[in-house]
Amino acid sequence: MRLKRRMMMELKFRVAARIAKPVHEVFEAVADPRQLSHYFTTGGARGRLETGATVTWDFHDFPGAFPVYVIEVVPDEKIVLEWQANEGEAPNVEGGEPKDADYRTRVTMSFTGLDDGRTLVEIAEEGWRANQGALGASYGNCQGWSQMLCALKAWVEYGINLREGMYK
């Protein structure tokens, strides 16, 4: 008799970047919806990221504004968010449409001041179910958070909006 082993995978990722500005300035560029709307949420952000808040983010490359649930904020240190998981293709990748699932994923952003005056920003996301659609969605989110870090760096260090005209 053969025993079949089912390998369980945990879908999660972590991306990071160093921003050449002090922690408080970098943290505020994420927590403040006016700043976030300039370089990341191409359709706008409504509501400051504060513990217990539900804010709205809108992207030109994603169909419609959606809620973001702020679980925890430690000023200048950490932001923990949850948002609706999806188990489908990103809308602009191979023409697929996102498929909302009945659960949320968790995003943790950490801000660490470095000895040289820069800030290390780490973003981790986890909580997808282990299936092919969720795997594809997690790759899309990993790409999105990597782009967010690049856009954050360009915005905070140089005042440049990298996403301007990128999606619409």
TORPA-4810 file (N, C-alpha, C, O; in nm, 3 decimals):
<nodes>
NODE_1_0.084_-0.116_0.000_0.000_0.000_0.000_0.089_0.124_0.000_0.183_0.136_0.079_M
NODE_2_0.057_0.212_-0.088_0.133_0.338_-0.095_0.060_0.446_-0.018_-0.062_0.460_-0.026_R
NODE_3_0.136_0.520_0.055_0.079_0.636_0.125_0.107_0.760_0.042_0.220_0.784_0.001_L
NODE_4_0.005_0.835_0.018_0.022_0.961_-0.055_0.044_1.073_0.046_-0.034_1.091_0.140_K
NODE_5_0.146_1.145_0.023_0.171_1.261_0.108_0.123_1.385_0.035_0.150_1.406_-0.083_R
NODE_6_0.053_1.463_0.106_0.009_1.590_0.050_0.092_1.700_0.113_0.086_1.725_0.234_R
NODE_7_0.168_1.764_0.029_0.252_1.871_0.080_0.168_1.998_0.092_0.111_2.046_-0.006_M
NODE_8_0.162_2.052_0.210_0.089_2.176_0.233_0.186_2.292_0.221_0.293_2.292_0.281_M
NODE_9_0.147_2.389_0.141_0.231_2.507_0.128_0.160_2.624_0.193_0.038_2.635_0.192_M
NODE_10_0.240_2.709_0.250_0.187_2.831_0.309_0.220_2.945_0.214_0.337_2.974_0.189_E
NODE_11_0.117_3.008_0.160_0.138_3.115_0.064_0.162_3.245_0.139_0.072_3.298_0.204_L
NODE_12_0.284_3.295_0.128_0.322_3.421_0.191_0.447_3.471_0.122_0.518_3.396_0.056_K
NODE_13_0.474_3.601_0.139_0.595_3.660_0.083_0.638_3.778_0.166_0.563_3.827_0.250_F
NODE_14_0.760_3.824_0.140_0.814_3.943_0.205_0.899_4.017_0.103_0.981_3.956_0.033_R
NODE_15_0.879_4.148_0.094_0.962_4.233_0.010_1.017_4.346_0.097_0.959_4.378_0.201_V
NODE_16_1.128_4.405_0.056_1.190_4.508_0.140_1.266_4.607_0.053_1.308_4.576_-0.058_A
NODE_17_1.282_4.727_0.107_1.361_4.832_0.040_1.414_4.928_0.145_1.358_4.942_0.254_A
NODE_18_1.522_4.992_0.111_1.580_5.095_0.197_1.551_5.231_0.134_1.580_5.254_0.017_R
NODE_19_1.494_5.319_0.215_1.455_5.452_0.169_1.547_5.553_0.238_1.562_5.548_0.361_I
NODE_20_1.607_5.642_0.163_1.704_5.738_0.217_1.636_5.859_0.281_1.661_5.973_0.242_A
NODE_21_1.551_5.832_0.378_1.484_5.936_0.457_1.461_5.879_0.597_1.463_5.758_0.616_K
NODE_22_1.438_5.967_0.696_1.412_5.921_0.832_1.280_5.843_0.843_1.189_5.861_0.762_P
NODE_23_1.272_5.756_0.944_1.155_5.670_0.964_1.024_5.747_0.964_0.930_5.707_0.896_V
NODE_24_1.016_5.856_1.039_0.889_5.928_1.050_0.840_5.976_0.913_0.722_5.965_0.883_H
NODE_25_0.929_6.027_0.833_0.890_6.078_0.701_0.841_5.964_0.610_0.743_5.980_0.537_E
NODE_26_0.908_5.850_0.616_0.868_5.735_0.535_0.735_5.679_0.585_0.647_5.648_0.504_V
NODE_27_0.720_5.666_0.715_0.595_5.616_0.774_0.477_5.705_0.732_0.373_5.654_0.692_F
NODE_28_0.495_5.834_0.742_0.387_5.927_0.706_0.350_5.919_0.558_0.234_5.940_0.522_E
NODE_29_0.446_5.888_0.473_0.417_5.875_0.330_0.325_5.756_0.302_0.259_5.751_0.199_A
NODE_30_0.321_5.661_0.395_0.231_5.546_0.382_0.100_5.572_0.457_-0.008_5.545_0.403_V
NODE_31_0.107_5.622_0.579_-0.012_5.639_0.663_-0.103_5.752_0.617_-0.225_5.744_0.637_A
NODE_32_-0.049_5.856_0.557_-0.125_5.974_0.514_-0.189_5.948_0.377_-0.117_5.928_0.279_D
NODE_33_-0.322_5.949_0.369_-0.387_5.917_0.241_-0.354_6.014_0.128_-0.355_5.975_0.011_P
NODE_34_-0.326_6.140_0.161_-0.290_6.235_0.054_-0.160_6.195_-0.012_-0.148_6.198_-0.134_R
NODE_35_-0.061_6.159_0.069_0.067_6.117_0.012_0.054_5.983_-0.061_0.106_5.968_-0.172_Q
NODE_36_-0.014_5.888_-0.001_-0.032_5.756_-0.061_-0.100_5.767_-0.198_-0.067_5.693_-0.291_L
NODE_37_-0.193_5.861_-0.209_-0.266_5.884_-0.336_-0.175_5.940_-0.444_-0.203_5.924_-0.563_S
NODE_38_-0.067_6.006_-0.404_0.024_6.065_-0.504_0.109_5.959_-0.574_0.137_5.974_-0.693_H
NODE_39_0.150_5.854_-0.503_0.247_5.763_-0.563_0.202_5.617_-0.572_0.267_5.538_-0.640_Y
NODE_40_0.092_5.578_-0.504_0.056_5.437_-0.501_-0.088_5.409_-0.542_-0.112_5.341_-0.641_F
NODE_41_-0.182_5.459_-0.467_-0.324_5.432_-0.496_-0.367_5.524_-0.609_-0.414_5.635_-0.586_T
NODE_42_-0.351_5.477_-0.731_-0.370_5.559_-0.851_-0.509_5.617_-0.863_-0.528_5.718_-0.931_T
NODE_43_-0.607_5.557_-0.799_-0.743_5.611_-0.797_-0.776_5.686_-0.669_-0.885_5.740_-0.655_G
NODE_44_-0.681_5.689_-0.575_-0.698_5.764_-0.451_-0.713_5.676_-0.328_-0.757_5.561_-0.336_G
NODE_45_-0.675_5.732_-0.215_-0.690_5.668_-0.084_-0.776_5.760_0.001_-0.760_5.882_-0.002_A
NODE_46_-0.866_5.700_0.078_-0.952_5.778_0.168_-0.941_5.720_0.308_-0.973_5.604_0.332_R
NODE_47_-0.895_5.804_0.401_-0.881_5.765_0.540_-0.737_5.738_0.578_-0.662_5.673_0.506_G
NODE_48_-0.700_5.790_0.694_-0.564_5.770_0.747_-0.553_5.630_0.806_-0.648_5.578_0.864_R
NODE_49_-0.437_5.569_0.791_-0.413_5.437_0.847_-0.391_5.450_0.997_-0.283_5.488_1.043_L
NODE_50_-0.496_5.417_1.074_-0.495_5.421_1.219_-0.563_5.295_1.271_-0.657_5.246_1.208_E
NODE_51_-0.517_5.244_1.384_-0.573_5.122_1.441_-0.725_5.129_1.446_-0.783_5.226_1.497_T
NODE_52_-0.789_5.025_1.394_-0.935_5.015_1.398_-1.008_5.081_1.283_-1.129_5.062_1.269_G
NODE_53_-0.938_5.157_1.202_-1.004_5.227_1.090_-1.031_5.132_0.974_-0.962_5.031_0.957_A
NODE_54_-1.131_5.166_0.896_-1.152_5.104_0.766_-1.137_5.215_0.665_-1.214_5.312_0.665_T
NODE_55_-1.037_5.202_0.578_-1.009_5.304_0.477_-1.045_5.247_0.340_-1.076_5.129_0.327_V
NODE_56_-1.040_5.332_0.240_-1.071_5.288_0.104_-0.953_5.319_0.013_-0.899_5.429_0.014_T
NODE_57_-0.913_5.220_-0.064_-0.810_5.237_-0.165_-0.870_5.209_-0.301_-0.953_5.120_-0.317_W
NODE_58_-0.826_5.286_-0.400_-0.873_5.269_-0.538_-0.752_5.271_-0.630_-0.662_5.354_-0.614_D
NODE_59_-0.750_5.180_-0.725_-0.641_5.171_-0.822_-0.700_5.170_-0.962_-0.802_5.106_-0.986_F
NODE_60_-0.637_5.240_-1.055_-0.684_5.238_-1.193_-0.671_5.100_-1.256_-0.744_5.067_-1.349_H
NODE_61_-0.578_5.018_-1.206_-0.555_4.886_-1.264_-0.633_4.775_-1.192_-0.609_4.658_-1.219_D
NODE_62_-0.723_4.810_-1.103_-0.804_4.713_-1.031_-0.947_4.764_-1.033_-0.969_4.883_-1.007_F
NODE_63_-1.043_4.681_-1.061_-1.181_4.731_-1.080_-1.250_4.776_-0.951_-1.300_4.693_-0.874_P
NODE_64_-1.254_4.905_-0.928_-1.332_4.962_-0.818_-1.256_4.978_-0.687_-1.164_4.903_-0.657_G
NODE_65_-1.299_5.078_-0.611_-1.243_5.102_-0.478_-1.282_4.987_-0.386_-1.385_4.923_-0.405_A
NODE_66_-1.199_4.961_-0.286_-1.228_4.852_-0.193_-1.182_4.890_-0.053_-1.094_4.975_-0.037_F
NODE_67_-1.241_4.825_0.049_-1.204_4.857_0.187_-1.073_4.790_0.228_-1.041_4.679_0.186_P
NODE_68_-1.000_4.861_0.313_-0.878_4.810_0.375_-0.900_4.824_0.525_-0.928_4.934_0.574_V
NODE_69_-0.888_4.714_0.598_-0.915_4.712_0.741_-0.782_4.725_0.816_-0.693_4.641_0.802_Y
NODE_70_-0.771_4.832_0.895_-0.646_4.859_0.967_-0.653_4.789_1.103_-0.732_4.828_1.189_V
NODE_71_-0.573_4.688_1.119_-0.574_4.606_1.240_-0.491_4.669_1.352_-0.534_4.673_1.467_I
NODE_72_-0.372_4.717_1.316_-0.283_4.774_1.418_-0.189_4.875_1.353_-0.138_4.853_1.243_E
NODE_73_-0.167_4.985_1.423_-0.066_5.082_1.382_0.016_5.120_1.504_-0.038_5.160_1.607_V
NODE_74_0.146_5.107_1.491_0.241_5.158_1.591_0.318_5.265_1.516_0.401_5.234_1.431_V
NODE_75_0.292_5.394_1.548_0.355_5.503_1.471_0.506_5.485_1.456_0.578_5.455_1.551_P
NODE_76_0.550_5.505_1.333_0.690_5.498_1.295_0.751_5.357_1.309_0.873_5.342_1.300_D
NODE_77_0.667_5.254_1.331_0.719_5.118_1.346_0.646_5.015_1.261_0.710_4.935_1.192_E
NODE_78_0.512_5.015_1.265_0.439_4.904_1.204_0.298_4.943_1.165_0.232_5.021_1.233_K
NODE_79_0.253_4.888_1.052_0.114_4.899_1.007_0.070_4.758_0.968_0.135_4.691_0.889_I
NODE_80_-0.042_4.713_1.025_-0.097_4.582_0.992_-0.236_4.603_0.932_-0.322_4.667_0.992_V
NODE_81_-0.256_4.550_0.811_-0.380_4.566_0.736_-0.438_4.430_0.701_-0.366_4.330_0.696_L
NODE_82_-0.567_4.427_0.676_-0.630_4.311_0.613_-0.715_4.361_0.500_-0.772_4.470_0.507_E
NODE_83_-0.725_4.280_0.395_-0.811_4.313_0.283_-0.860_4.185_0.219_-0.807_4.076_0.243_W
NODE_84_-0.962_4.201_0.137_-1.026_4.087_0.073_-0.926_4.008_-0.010_-0.855_4.065_-0.093_Q
NODE_85_-0.920_3.878_0.014_-0.837_3.792_-0.070_-0.903_3.775_-0.205_-1.025_3.791_-0.217_A
NODE_86_-0.824_3.744_-0.304_-0.883_3.702_-0.430_-0.811_3.576_-0.474_-0.696_3.552_-0.437_N
NODE_87_-0.879_3.499_-0.553_-0.825_3.372_-0.600_-0.838_3.365_-0.751_-0.890_3.269_-0.807_E
NODE_88_-0.790_3.469_-0.815_-0.797_3.473_-0.959_-0.685_3.556_-1.015_-0.596_3.600_-0.942_G
NODE_89_-0.689_3.577_-1.143_-0.585_3.652_-1.212_-0.596_3.801_-1.181_-0.704_3.852_-1.155_E
NODE_90_-0.483_3.867_-1.183_-0.483_4.014_-1.177_-0.548_4.064_-1.304_-0.528_4.003_-1.410_A
NODE_91_-0.624_4.173_-1.299_-0.703_4.215_-1.415_-0.622_4.247_-1.540_-0.672_4.228_-1.650_P
NODE_92_-0.500_4.292_-1.527_-0.422_4.328_-1.646_-0.320_4.222_-1.684_-0.233_4.247_-1.767_N
NODE_93_-0.330_4.105_-1.624_-0.239_3.996_-1.657_-0.318_3.892_-1.737_-0.409_3.829_-1.683_V
NODE_94_-0.283_3.875_-1.861_-0.346_3.777_-1.948_-0.498_3.793_-1.954_-0.569_3.696_-1.981_E
NODE_95_-0.547_3.913_-1.930_-0.690_3.940_-1.945_-0.779_3.880_-1.839_-0.901_3.889_-1.851_G
NODE_96_-0.724_3.817_-1.735_-0.806_3.755_-1.631_-0.873_3.858_-1.542_-0.830_3.973_-1.535_G
NODE_97_-0.977_3.816_-1.475_-1.047_3.902_-1.381_-1.026_3.850_-1.240_-1.018_3.728_-1.221_E
NODE_98_-1.016_3.938_-1.141_-1.001_3.892_-1.003_-1.129_3.823_-0.956_-1.239_3.861_-0.995_P
NODE_99_-1.112_3.723_-0.872_-1.226_3.653_-0.814_-1.216_3.666_-0.663_-1.130_3.605_-0.600_K
NODE_100_-1.305_3.747_-0.604_-1.302_3.764_-0.460_-1.329_3.631_-0.390_-1.409_3.550_-0.437_D
NODE_101_-1.261_3.610_-0.279_-1.281_3.493_-0.196_-1.348_3.538_-0.067_-1.364_3.658_-0.044_A
NODE_102_-1.387_3.444_0.016_-1.460_3.479_0.138_-1.369_3.487_0.261_-1.408_3.447_0.370_D
NODE_103_-1.250_3.538_0.242_-1.157_3.556_0.352_-1.063_3.672_0.320_-1.064_3.724_0.209_Y
NODE_104_-0.984_3.711_0.418_-0.889_3.821_0.401_-0.746_3.772_0.413_-0.719_3.670_0.477_R
NODE_105_-0.655_3.847_0.351_-0.513_3.825_0.375_-0.464_3.938_0.465_-0.528_4.043_0.477_T
NODE_106_-0.350_3.915_0.527_-0.293_4.014_0.620_-0.162_4.067_0.565_-0.076_3.992_0.520_R
NODE_107_-0.150_4.200_0.570_-0.030_4.270_0.524_0.033_4.336_0.646_-0.033_4.407_0.721_V
NODE_108_0.162_4.312_0.666_0.235_4.375_0.775_0.349_4.457_0.716_0.436_4.404_0.646_T
NODE_109_0.348_4.586_0.744_0.454_4.677_0.701_0.536_4.715_0.824_0.481_4.760_0.924_M
NODE_110_0.666_4.697_0.815_0.755_4.732_0.925_0.850_4.842_0.879_0.899_4.840_0.767_S
NODE_111_0.876_4.937_0.968_0.963_5.052_0.940_1.075_5.052_1.045_1.048_5.061_1.165_F
NODE_112_1.200_5.041_0.999_1.313_5.034_1.091_1.416_5.140_1.053_1.465_5.142_0.940_T
NODE_113_1.449_5.225_1.147_1.552_5.325_1.124_1.690_5.259_1.123_1.721_5.179_1.211_G
NODE_114_1.771_5.292_1.025_1.905_5.236_1.013_2.009_5.336_1.063_1.982_5.456_1.068_L
NODE_115_2.125_5.287_1.098_2.231_5.372_1.153_2.275_5.482_1.057_2.324_5.586_1.101_D
NODE_116_2.257_5.461_0.927_2.301_5.560_0.829_2.192_5.663_0.796_2.208_5.742_0.703_D
NODE_117_2.081_5.661_0.872_1.975_5.759_0.851_1.866_5.714_0.756_1.762_5.780_0.743_G
NODE_118_1.887_5.602_0.689_1.784_5.549_0.599_1.682_5.469_0.679_1.700_5.444_0.798_R
NODE_119_1.574_5.431_0.610_1.468_5.351_0.670_1.453_5.221_0.592_1.442_5.223_0.469_T
NODE_120_1.453_5.110_0.662_1.423_4.981_0.601_1.272_4.960_0.611_1.215_4.960_0.720_L
NODE_121_1.208_4.941_0.496_1.065_4.912_0.492_1.049_4.768_0.445_1.098_4.731_0.338_V
NODE_122_0.982_4.688_0.526_0.954_4.549_0.491_0.803_4.532_0.482_0.730_4.580_0.568_E
NODE_123_0.758_4.464_0.379_0.616_4.437_0.362_0.600_4.287_0.343_0.660_4.227_0.254_I
NODE_124_0.518_4.226_0.429_0.488_4.084_0.421_0.338_4.066_0.405_0.260_4.141_0.465_A
NODE_125_0.298_3.969_0.326_0.156_3.938_0.313_0.140_3.787_0.324_0.221_3.710_0.271_E
NODE_126_0.034_3.745_0.393_0.010_3.603_0.416_-0.139_3.577_0.434_-0.219_3.670_0.452_E
NODE_127_-0.175_3.450_0.429_-0.310_3.411_0.460_-0.392_3.357_0.345_-0.512_3.331_0.361_G
NODE_128_-0.331_3.337_0.228_-0.407_3.280_0.116_-0.431_3.131_0.141_-0.353_3.065_0.210_W
NODE_129_-0.538_3.082_0.086_-0.560_2.938_0.084_-0.461_2.875_-0.013_-0.408_2.942_-0.102_R
NODE_130_-0.436_2.748_0.004_-0.339_2.678_-0.081_-0.411_2.621_-0.204_-0.448_2.504_-0.206_A
NODE_131_-0.429_2.706_-0.306_-0.484_2.659_-0.433_-0.421_2.740_-0.545_-0.356_2.842_-0.521_N
NODE_132_-0.442_2.695_-0.668_-0.375_2.757_-0.782_-0.416_2.904_-0.800_-0.331_2.988_-0.829_Q
NODE_133_-0.544_2.935_-0.785_-0.589_3.073_-0.801_-0.527_3.166_-0.698_-0.486_3.277_-0.730_G
NODE_134_-0.521_3.119_-0.573_-0.461_3.200_-0.467_-0.311_3.217_-0.489_-0.255_3.323_-0.459_A
NODE_135_-0.246_3.114_-0.540_-0.104_3.124_-0.571_-0.080_3.235_-0.673_0.010_3.317_-0.656_L
NODE_136_-0.161_3.236_-0.779_-0.148_3.342_-0.880_-0.176_3.479_-0.822_-0.106_3.575_-0.855_G
NODE_137_-0.278_3.489_-0.737_-0.310_3.617_-0.675_-0.197_3.664_-0.584_-0.166_3.783_-0.580_A
NODE_138_-0.135_3.571_-0.512_-0.024_3.610_-0.423_0.094_3.663_-0.504_0.160_3.757_-0.462_S
NODE_139_0.120_3.603_-0.620_0.227_3.654_-0.707_0.194_3.796_-0.753_0.282_3.883_-0.756_Y
NODE_140_0.069_3.820_-0.789_0.028_3.954_-0.831_0.045_4.056_-0.719_0.092_4.167_-0.743_G
NODE_141_0.007_4.018_-0.597_0.024_4.109_-0.485_0.171_4.133_-0.453_0.209_4.244_-0.417_N
NODE_142_0.253_4.029_-0.466_0.397_4.047_-0.444_0.453_4.148_-0.543_0.532_4.235_-0.507_C
NODE_143_0.411_4.137_-0.668_0.453_4.234_-0.769_0.405_4.373_-0.731_0.480_4.470_-0.741_Q
NODE_144_0.281_4.384_-0.688_0.225_4.514_-0.650_0.297_4.578_-0.533_0.324_4.699_-0.536_G
NODE_145_0.329_4.500_-0.431_0.400_4.556_-0.316_0.544_4.592_-0.353_0.598_4.689_-0.299_W
NODE_146_0.606_4.517_-0.442_0.740_4.553_-0.489_0.735_4.687_-0.563_0.823_4.772_-0.545_S
NODE_147_0.632_4.703_-0.647_0.615_4.831_-0.717_0.588_4.943_-0.618_0.637_5.054_-0.635_Q
NODE_148_0.510_4.913_-0.514_0.480_5.016_-0.415_0.608_5.065_-0.349_0.625_5.185_-0.329_M
NODE_149_0.699_4.973_-0.314_0.825_5.014_-0.251_0.909_5.099_-0.345_0.970_5.197_-0.302_L
NODE_150_0.913_5.063_-0.472_0.988_5.145_-0.570_0.925_5.284_-0.581_0.995_5.385_-0.583_C
NODE_151_0.792_5.287_-0.588_0.721_5.415_-0.600_0.739_5.499_-0.473_0.756_5.620_-0.481_A
NODE_152_0.734_5.434_-0.356_0.756_5.503_-0.230_0.895_5.567_-0.227_0.910_5.683_-0.188_L
NODE_153_0.995_5.492_-0.267_1.133_5.544_-0.268_1.145_5.665_-0.361_1.201_5.768_-0.323_K
NODE_154_1.092_5.652_-0.483_1.099_5.763_-0.579_1.023_5.885_-0.527_1.069_5.998_-0.544_A
NODE_155_0.908_5.863_-0.463_0.826_5.974_-0.413_0.894_6.044_-0.296_0.908_6.167_-0.296_W
NODE_156_0.935_5.967_-0.196_0.990_6.026_-0.074_1.129_6.089_-0.098_1.159_6.195_-0.045_V
NODE_157_1.211_6.023_-0.178_1.347_6.074_-0.200_1.353_6.184_-0.305_1.433_6.276_-0.293_E
NODE_158_1.268_6.175_-0.410_1.283_6.266_-0.525_1.155_6.338_-0.567_1.160_6.422_-0.657_Y
NODE_159_1.041_6.307_-0.504_0.915_6.371_-0.542_0.863_6.326_-0.678_0.786_6.398_-0.742_G
NODE_160_0.904_6.209_-0.722_0.863_6.156_-0.853_0.755_6.050_-0.834_0.767_5.963_-0.749_I
NODE_161_0.648_6.059_-0.915_0.541_5.960_-0.914_0.567_5.858_-1.025_0.538_5.886_-1.141_N
NODE_162_0.621_5.742_-0.990_0.652_5.639_-1.089_0.528_5.579_-1.154_0.536_5.532_-1.267_L
NODE_163_0.415_5.579_-1.085_0.295_5.513_-1.136_0.211_5.604_-1.228_0.115_5.559_-1.291_R
NODE_164_0.247_5.731_-1.235_0.175_5.826_-1.321_0.168_5.771_-1.463_0.271_5.753_-1.528_E
NODE_165_0.048_5.747_-1.511_0.028_5.700_-1.647_0.066_5.557_-1.674_0.060_5.511_-1.788_G
NODE_166_0.105_5.484_-1.569_0.148_5.346_-1.589_0.032_5.253_-1.621_0.047_5.158_-1.698_M
NODE_167_-0.084_5.281_-1.563_-0.196_5.189_-1.577_-0.316_5.245_-1.651_-0.402_5.169_-1.695_Y
NODE_168_-0.322_5.376_-1.665_-0.439_5.435_-1.731_-0.400_5.563_-1.800_-0.485_5.628_-1.862_K
</nodes>
